[in-house]
Amino acid sequence: MSAREPAHPIEKRDLLHADPPNRAKVAAITEQLASAHRWPEAIDYLEVAPDPKLLARAETDAVANGSAWLLQQVERIAGKKCDPAQWVKLSDAAARAERWRDAVRALALSGDAAGAEALRAAKCPDYDPFKPLGK
């Protein structure tokens, strides 16, 4: 089923917060967004109609692209933590792309606090992972 992504925020709100939700339409929109690697938008829909296959794809994309945010969303929606090895792979991918904050966060989430601190000090010393960005 192909579905049109809502053009207006109110239409999106109505779709995502309907009781009961139109799971088929939500799933189709999620698939469409995921296929375009538009995960920030897809996450909203994936929350309403969680799909193990799409969560696995999101995890794969997160690790491959070094996106700590996306892998954290996968963990939240799935209700379980990822293997620490996934976080290490994600950190490596983020470092290759010079996404140092993601690399630091991923190492910290893998359980390697010392490695995360060493990387932070070397590559992004102004980054304080406990301080909200922009503050």
Residue pairs with C-beta under 8 A, 6 or more apart in sequence:
1 24
1 25
1 27
1 28
2 28
2 32
3 25
3 28
3 29
3 32
4 29
5 29
5 32
5 33
5 41
6 12
6 15
6 29
12 44
15 21
15 22
15 25
15 26
15 29
16 26
16 44
16 45
16 47
16 48
21 48
21 49
23 48
23 49
26 45
26 48
26 49
27 45
27 49
27 51
29 45
30 42
30 45
30 46
30 49
30 51
30 54
31 54
33 39
33 41
33 42
33 45
34 42
34 46
34 54
34 57
34 58
37 61
39 58
39 61
39 62
39 67
39 70
39 73
42 54
42 58
43 58
43 70
43 73
43 77
46 54
46 55
46 58
46 77
47 77
50 77
50 78
55 74
55 77
55 78
58 70
58 73
58 74
59 71
59 74
59 82
59 86
61 67
61 70
62 68
62 70
62 71
62 74
62 90
63 71
63 86
63 89
63 90
63 93
64 93
65 93
65 97
66 90
66 91
66 92
66 93
66 94
66 95
66 96
66 97
66 99
66 102
66 103
66 106
67 90
67 94
67 102
68 90
68 94
68 101
68 102
68 105
68 106
68 109
69 102
71 82
71 86
71 87
71 90
71 106
72 109
74 82
75 81
75 82
84 109
84 110
84 111
85 110
87 106
87 107
87 109
87 110
87 111
88 106
88 107
88 110
88 112
90 102
90 106
91 102
91 103
91 104
91 106
91 107
91 110
91 119
92 103
94 100
94 102
94 103
94 106
95 103
95 119
95 123
100 119
100 120
100 123
100 124
100 127
101 124
101 127
101 129
103 119
103 123
104 116
104 119
104 120
104 123
104 124
104 127
104 129
105 116
105 129
107 115
107 116
107 119
108 116
108 129
116 129
120 127
120 129
